[in-house]
Amino acid sequence: MKKILLFLATCAAGHAQAQVADSAKRKVELQGAVNFRDIGGYKTKDGHHVKWGKVYRSADMSKLTDQDLATLAERKIAYDVDLRGTQESKQAPDRMNPNTDYILCPAGSDDANSNIMSSLRKTTHGDSVMTAYYSNTTFLADRYKPFFGKLLAMPEDKSLVFHCTAGKDRTGIGAALLLYSLGVPYETIMKDYEASNYYRAAENEKSVNGMVKFMKIDENVAKDVLSVKQEYLDATFTAIKKQYGSIDNYLKTQIGLTDKDIKALRAKFLD
């Protein structure tokens, strides 16, 4: 029986890791942060690959250890784009190496966090709350325009990390827009997005228990809000297309990426 259970567990872990190509190379082992991973290696529609070791995504980075900071230094992470709200960042300031280029991009986060928590206590359907959140494009440009600005300005010999609190929603949308701008197929973008369920599995289990016990939120609702689902990211892309005609037009007119900028991003971040 033990052998059968071990086999099933191994298969489940293998399936989860298969959500993202090269997951063993992708995950950065840190003591004080979860869901910290390289977004390199993905193949674009025209046969290029996103460079490894240039852009990383993460969850909260307020608890990094000295050893973690050494790991960041080894990876030449000199830029930190914080997608959290002002209150989140004040309560848990990032711990980074000296001289790190830090920028806070809080647009829309403070109000959204408050509204989401209020809605979660009143519902038994977390999916509807999350879909509504992902469908709201009001603050996306103000949040991600500075992110793309740092990517364009970053020297060739440096790398960048961007993150929020859980590293899955604001960070997930940011990663999706970046990978799209680099020419990565949407199916691959979705796999990178969904992989947060694997990288955050242990953390999510603890958080669900906390939300149920201390915040009196329905267990299924807590699981919904702590997960990433295809329908969530689909909602963002659908809303953008509906309002702006296409993702390309959105990147051009709202994020401010010119054809020259797109070429520069691809020259810098693709092999």
C-alpha positions as a LaTeX table, in Angstrom:
\begin{tabular}{lrrr}
\hline
Residue & $x$ (\AA) & $y$ (\AA) & $z$ (\AA) \\
\hline
Met1 & 0.00 & 0.00 & 0.00 \\
Lys2 & 2.83 & 2.39 & 0.89 \\
Lys3 & 4.44 & 1.76 & $-2.50$ \\
Ile4 & 1.18 & 2.57 & $-4.27$ \\
Leu5 & 0.75 & 5.81 & $-2.30$ \\
Leu6 & 4.36 & 6.79 & $-3.01$ \\
Phe7 & 3.83 & 6.11 & $-6.72$ \\
Leu8 & 0.67 & 8.24 & $-6.79$ \\
Ala9 & 2.38 & 11.06 & $-4.91$ \\
Thr10 & 5.31 & 10.97 & $-7.32$ \\
Cys11 & 2.97 & 11.08 & $-10.32$ \\
Ala12 & 1.06 & 14.01 & $-8.85$ \\
Ala13 & 4.25 & 15.95 & $-8.17$ \\
Gly14 & 5.54 & 15.20 & $-11.67$ \\
His15 & 2.29 & 16.40 & $-13.22$ \\
Ala16 & 2.43 & 19.62 & $-11.22$ \\
Gln17 & 6.02 & 20.27 & $-12.22$ \\
Ala18 & 5.12 & 19.59 & $-15.83$ \\
Gln19 & 2.98 & 22.73 & $-15.74$ \\
Val20 & 6.16 & 24.64 & $-16.43$ \\
Ala21 & 9.03 & 23.53 & $-18.62$ \\
Asp22 & 12.39 & 23.20 & $-16.86$ \\
Ser23 & 10.82 & 23.70 & $-13.42$ \\
Ala24 & 13.91 & 22.35 & $-11.64$ \\
Lys25 & 15.92 & 25.14 & $-13.25$ \\
Arg26 & 13.13 & 27.68 & $-12.92$ \\
Lys27 & 12.51 & 27.66 & $-9.16$ \\
Val28 & 14.88 & 29.68 & $-7.01$ \\
Glu29 & 15.20 & 28.11 & $-3.57$ \\
Leu30 & 14.95 & 30.82 & $-0.93$ \\
Gln31 & 14.39 & 30.54 & 2.81 \\
Gly32 & 12.30 & 33.69 & 3.11 \\
Ala33 & 10.16 & 33.78 & $-0.04$ \\
Val34 & 7.89 & 31.45 & $-1.99$ \\
Asn35 & 6.93 & 31.32 & $-5.66$ \\
Phe36 & 10.27 & 32.90 & $-6.60$ \\
Arg37 & 11.06 & 31.75 & $-10.13$ \\
Asp38 & 12.81 & 32.59 & $-13.35$ \\
Ile39 & 10.53 & 33.35 & $-16.30$ \\
Gly40 & 13.22 & 32.39 & $-18.80$ \\
Gly41 & 13.24 & 29.46 & $-21.19$ \\
Tyr42 & 9.84 & 29.91 & $-22.80$ \\
Lys43 & 9.70 & 29.50 & $-26.56$ \\
Thr44 & 8.21 & 32.32 & $-28.64$ \\
Lys45 & 5.98 & 31.97 & $-31.69$ \\
Asp46 & 8.92 & 32.70 & $-34.01$ \\
Gly47 & 11.29 & 30.19 & $-32.42$ \\
His48 & 13.28 & 32.34 & $-30.00$ \\
His49 & 13.51 & 31.68 & $-26.26$ \\
Val50 & 13.19 & 34.01 & $-23.28$ \\
Lys51 & 16.62 & 34.40 & $-21.72$ \\
Trp52 & 17.30 & 32.69 & $-18.42$ \\
Gly53 & 18.52 & 34.72 & $-15.47$ \\
Lys54 & 17.15 & 38.12 & $-16.51$ \\
Val55 & 13.64 & 38.45 & $-15.06$ \\
Tyr56 & 12.22 & 36.78 & $-11.96$ \\
Arg57 & 8.77 & 36.76 & $-10.36$ \\
Ser58 & 8.05 & 36.28 & $-6.66$ \\
Ala59 & 5.68 & 36.61 & $-3.73$ \\
Asp60 & 6.37 & 38.74 & $-0.62$ \\
Met61 & 10.06 & 39.55 & $-0.14$ \\
Ser62 & 10.06 & 41.07 & 3.34 \\
Lys63 & 11.52 & 38.01 & 5.03 \\
Leu64 & 14.60 & 37.31 & 2.92 \\
Thr65 & 17.55 & 35.97 & 4.89 \\
Asp66 & 21.19 & 36.97 & 4.49 \\
Gln67 & 21.68 & 33.78 & 2.50 \\
Asp68 & 18.74 & 34.73 & 0.27 \\
Leu69 & 20.27 & 38.15 & $-0.34$ \\
Ala70 & 23.51 & 36.46 & $-1.34$ \\
Thr71 & 21.56 & 34.34 & $-3.83$ \\
Leu72 & 19.99 & 37.48 & $-5.31$ \\
Ala73 & 23.42 & 39.09 & $-5.57$ \\
Glu74 & 24.79 & 36.02 & $-7.36$ \\
Arg75 & 21.95 & 36.30 & $-9.86$ \\
Lys76 & 22.69 & 40.02 & $-10.32$ \\
Ile77 & 19.19 & 41.04 & $-9.25$ \\
Ala78 & 19.59 & 44.80 & $-8.98$ \\
Tyr79 & 16.02 & 45.90 & $-9.79$ \\
Asp80 & 12.93 & 45.34 & $-7.63$ \\
Val81 & 9.45 & 46.21 & $-8.95$ \\
Asp82 & 6.95 & 45.99 & $-6.07$ \\
Leu83 & 3.35 & 45.67 & $-7.29$ \\
Arg84 & 1.78 & 45.82 & $-3.82$ \\
Gly85 & $-0.29$ & 48.64 & $-2.38$ \\
Thr86 & 1.12 & 51.33 & $-0.12$ \\
Gln87 & $-0.26$ & 49.72 & 3.05 \\
Glu88 & 1.07 & 46.27 & 2.14 \\
Ser89 & 4.53 & 47.64 & 1.44 \\
Lys90 & 4.59 & 49.66 & 4.67 \\
Gln91 & 3.55 & 46.68 & 6.76 \\
Ala92 & 6.13 & 44.35 & 5.20 \\
Pro93 & 8.91 & 46.32 & 3.48 \\
Asp94 & 11.05 & 44.43 & 0.99 \\
Arg95 & 14.41 & 43.27 & 2.28 \\
Met96 & 16.85 & 43.74 & $-0.58$ \\
Asn97 & 20.56 & 44.23 & $-1.08$ \\
Pro98 & 21.97 & 47.77 & $-0.74$ \\
Asn99 & 21.72 & 49.92 & $-3.89$ \\
Thr100 & 18.87 & 47.87 & $-5.34$ \\
Asp101 & 16.78 & 50.01 & $-7.71$ \\
Tyr102 & 13.37 & 49.79 & $-5.99$ \\
Ile103 & 10.05 & 51.07 & $-7.30$ \\
Leu104 & 6.56 & 50.72 & $-5.81$ \\
Cys105 & 3.67 & 50.43 & $-8.28$ \\
Pro106 & 0.60 & 50.55 & $-6.00$ \\
Ala107 & $-2.05$ & 51.70 & $-8.49$ \\
Gly108 & $-5.45$ & 50.34 & $-7.47$ \\
Ser109 & $-4.15$ & 47.84 & $-4.92$ \\
Asp110 & $-5.22$ & 49.43 & $-1.64$ \\
Asp111 & $-8.88$ & 49.80 & $-2.63$ \\
Ala112 & $-8.96$ & 46.43 & $-4.39$ \\
Asn113 & $-7.60$ & 44.58 & $-1.36$ \\
Ser114 & $-10.23$ & 46.14 & 0.88 \\
Asn115 & $-13.06$ & 45.44 & $-1.56$ \\
Ile116 & $-12.00$ & 41.83 & $-2.13$ \\
Met117 & $-11.85$ & 41.00 & 1.56 \\
Ser118 & $-15.26$ & 42.59 & 2.13 \\
Ser119 & $-16.76$ & 40.62 & $-0.77$ \\
Leu120 & $-15.24$ & 37.32 & 0.34 \\
Arg121 & $-17.04$ & 37.45 & 3.68 \\
Lys122 & $-20.38$ & 37.78 & 1.91 \\
Thr123 & $-20.11$ & 35.04 & $-0.69$ \\
Thr124 & $-19.81$ & 31.31 & $-1.14$ \\
His125 & $-18.47$ & 31.74 & $-4.68$ \\
Gly126 & $-14.89$ & 32.99 & $-4.65$ \\
Asp127 & $-14.57$ & 32.54 & $-8.41$ \\
Ser128 & $-16.99$ & 35.39 & $-9.09$ \\
Val129 & $-15.01$ & 37.74 & $-6.85$ \\
Met130 & $-11.72$ & 36.86 & $-8.51$ \\
Thr131 & $-13.14$ & 37.07 & $-12.03$ \\
Ala132 & $-14.52$ & 40.53 & $-11.26$ \\
Tyr133 & $-11.10$ & 41.59 & $-9.95$ \\
Tyr134 & $-9.29$ & 40.30 & $-13.02$ \\
Ser135 & $-11.83$ & 41.94 & $-15.34$ \\
Asn136 & $-11.15$ & 45.42 & $-13.95$ \\
Thr137 & $-8.58$ & 47.07 & $-16.22$ \\
Thr138 & $-8.89$ & 50.54 & $-14.62$ \\
Phe139 & $-5.49$ & 50.55 & $-12.91$ \\
Leu140 & $-3.50$ & 48.16 & $-15.07$ \\
Ala141 & $-1.70$ & 50.78 & $-17.14$ \\
Asp142 & $-0.64$ & 52.84 & $-14.11$ \\
Arg143 & 0.55 & 49.67 & $-12.40$ \\
Tyr144 & 2.52 & 48.09 & $-15.25$ \\
Lys145 & 3.81 & 51.04 & $-17.25$ \\
Pro146 & 6.61 & 51.68 & $-14.69$ \\
Phe147 & 7.39 & 47.94 & $-14.76$ \\
Phe148 & 8.01 & 48.00 & $-18.50$ \\
Gly149 & 9.97 & 51.22 & $-18.08$ \\
Lys150 & 12.40 & 49.49 & $-15.72$ \\
Leu151 & 12.72 & 46.51 & $-18.07$ \\
Leu152 & 13.64 & 48.81 & $-20.94$ \\
Ala153 & 16.10 & 50.83 & $-18.84$ \\
Met154 & 17.79 & 47.91 & $-17.11$ \\
Pro155 & 21.45 & 47.38 & $-18.10$ \\
Glu156 & 22.30 & 44.19 & $-19.97$ \\
Asp157 & 24.41 & 42.85 & $-17.11$ \\
Lys158 & 21.68 & 43.18 & $-14.47$ \\
Ser159 & 18.45 & 41.34 & $-13.71$ \\
Leu160 & 15.07 & 42.25 & $-12.22$ \\
Val161 & 12.48 & 40.78 & $-9.88$ \\
Phe162 & 8.84 & 41.84 & $-9.74$ \\
His163 & 6.38 & 40.71 & $-7.10$ \\
Cys164 & 3.25 & 41.30 & $-5.05$ \\
Thr165 & 2.15 & 39.62 & $-1.82$ \\
Ala166 & 1.17 & 36.17 & $-3.08$ \\
Gly167 & 3.06 & 36.44 & $-6.36$ \\
Lys168 & 0.12 & 35.16 & $-8.35$ \\
Asp169 & $-2.46$ & 37.84 & $-9.28$ \\
Arg170 & $-0.80$ & 41.22 & $-9.86$ \\
Thr171 & 2.45 & 39.42 & $-10.55$ \\
Gly172 & 0.65 & 36.90 & $-12.77$ \\
Ile173 & $-0.90$ & 39.62 & $-14.92$ \\
Gly174 & 2.44 & 41.41 & $-15.15$ \\
Ala175 & 4.20 & 38.23 & $-16.24$ \\
Ala176 & 1.47 & 37.55 & $-18.80$ \\
Leu177 & 1.77 & 41.00 & $-20.36$ \\
Leu178 & 5.56 & 40.79 & $-20.47$ \\
Leu179 & 5.62 & 37.32 & $-21.99$ \\
Tyr180 & 2.99 & 38.39 & $-24.52$ \\
Ser181 & 5.09 & 41.40 & $-25.52$ \\
Leu182 & 8.01 & 39.04 & $-26.11$ \\
Gly183 & 5.93 & 36.87 & $-28.45$ \\
Val184 & 5.30 & 33.89 & $-26.16$ \\
Pro185 & 2.11 & 31.95 & $-27.09$ \\
Tyr186 & $-0.89$ & 32.42 & $-24.80$ \\
Glu187 & $-0.99$ & 28.70 & $-23.98$ \\
Thr188 & 2.54 & 28.95 & $-22.58$ \\
Ile189 & 1.69 & 32.18 & $-20.75$ \\
Met190 & $-1.21$ & 30.39 & $-19.11$ \\
Lys191 & 1.03 & 27.53 & $-17.97$ \\
Asp192 & 3.39 & 29.99 & $-16.30$ \\
Tyr193 & 0.40 & 31.63 & $-14.63$ \\
Glu194 & $-1.17$ & 28.36 & $-13.43$ \\
Ala195 & 2.14 & 27.13 & $-12.02$ \\
Ser196 & 1.59 & 29.32 & $-8.94$ \\
Asn197 & $-0.76$ & 26.58 & $-7.73$ \\
Tyr198 & 2.22 & 24.24 & $-7.59$ \\
Tyr199 & 4.80 & 26.66 & $-6.21$ \\
Arg200 & 2.39 & 27.96 & $-3.56$ \\
Ala201 & 0.79 & 24.63 & $-2.59$ \\
Ala202 & 2.11 & 24.45 & 0.98 \\
Glu203 & 1.65 & 28.17 & 1.59 \\
Asn204 & $-1.92$ & 28.06 & 0.28 \\
Glu205 & $-2.84$ & 25.23 & 2.62 \\
Lys206 & $-1.71$ & 27.24 & 5.62 \\
Ser207 & $-3.42$ & 30.39 & 4.36 \\
Val208 & $-6.74$ & 28.62 & 3.78 \\
Asn209 & $-6.78$ & 27.45 & 7.39 \\
Gly210 & $-5.99$ & 30.96 & 8.59 \\
Met211 & $-8.71$ & 32.58 & 6.48 \\
Val212 & $-11.31$ & 30.12 & 7.71 \\
Lys213 & $-10.33$ & 30.30 & 11.38 \\
Phe214 & $-9.52$ & 33.97 & 11.86 \\
Met215 & $-11.38$ & 35.75 & 9.05 \\
Lys216 & $-14.49$ & 33.54 & 9.04 \\
Ile217 & $-14.32$ & 33.03 & 5.27 \\
Asp218 & $-15.91$ & 29.96 & 3.71 \\
Glu219 & $-13.28$ & 27.27 & 3.05 \\
Asn220 & $-14.14$ & 26.88 & $-0.65$ \\
Val221 & $-14.06$ & 30.65 & $-1.09$ \\
Ala222 & $-10.63$ & 30.77 & 0.55 \\
Lys223 & $-9.37$ & 28.06 & $-1.79$ \\
Asp224 & $-10.72$ & 29.96 & $-4.80$ \\
Val225 & $-9.09$ & 33.25 & $-3.88$ \\
Leu226 & $-5.74$ & 31.61 & $-3.06$ \\
Ser227 & $-5.68$ & 29.69 & $-6.34$ \\
Val228 & $-5.03$ & 30.73 & $-9.89$ \\
Lys229 & $-7.42$ & 29.51 & $-12.55$ \\
Gln230 & $-7.47$ & 29.84 & $-16.30$ \\
Glu231 & $-10.77$ & 31.72 & $-16.16$ \\
Tyr232 & $-9.15$ & 34.44 & $-14.03$ \\
Leu233 & $-6.38$ & 35.38 & $-16.45$ \\
Asp234 & $-8.77$ & 34.86 & $-19.37$ \\
Ala235 & $-10.97$ & 37.53 & $-17.80$ \\
Thr236 & $-8.16$ & 40.10 & $-17.93$ \\
Phe237 & $-7.26$ & 39.36 & $-21.54$ \\
Thr238 & $-10.91$ & 39.32 & $-22.59$ \\
Ala239 & $-11.56$ & 42.68 & $-20.90$ \\
Ile240 & $-8.51$ & 44.24 & $-22.54$ \\
Lys241 & $-9.50$ & 42.99 & $-25.98$ \\
Lys242 & $-13.07$ & 44.21 & $-25.50$ \\
Gln243 & $-11.97$ & 47.71 & $-24.49$ \\
Tyr244 & $-8.91$ & 48.19 & $-26.68$ \\
Gly245 & $-9.39$ & 45.82 & $-29.61$ \\
Ser246 & $-6.29$ & 43.71 & $-28.97$ \\
Ile247 & $-3.51$ & 43.13 & $-26.47$ \\
Asp248 & $-1.05$ & 44.64 & $-28.94$ \\
Asn249 & $-3.08$ & 47.84 & $-29.16$ \\
Tyr250 & $-3.32$ & 47.96 & $-25.37$ \\
Leu251 & 0.43 & 47.65 & $-24.95$ \\
Lys252 & 0.90 & 50.41 & $-27.51$ \\
Thr253 & $-1.77$ & 52.90 & $-26.43$ \\
Gln254 & $-1.98$ & 52.33 & $-22.68$ \\
Ile255 & 1.40 & 50.93 & $-21.61$ \\
Gly256 & 3.11 & 53.19 & $-24.13$ \\
Leu257 & 5.24 & 50.59 & $-25.87$ \\
Thr258 & 6.26 & 51.72 & $-29.34$ \\
Asp259 & 7.37 & 49.33 & $-32.08$ \\
Lys260 & 10.91 & 50.39 & $-31.18$ \\
Asp261 & 10.28 & 49.47 & $-27.53$ \\
Ile262 & 8.95 & 46.04 & $-28.45$ \\
Lys263 & 12.03 & 45.42 & $-30.59$ \\
Ala264 & 14.26 & 46.59 & $-27.74$ \\
Leu265 & 12.52 & 44.27 & $-25.24$ \\
Arg266 & 12.90 & 41.32 & $-27.56$ \\
Ala267 & 16.53 & 42.12 & $-28.32$ \\
Lys268 & 17.27 & 42.34 & $-24.60$ \\
Phe269 & 15.29 & 39.38 & $-23.29$ \\
Leu270 & 15.26 & 36.83 & $-26.11$ \\
Asp271 & 17.91 & 34.45 & $-27.40$ \\
\hline
\end{tabular}
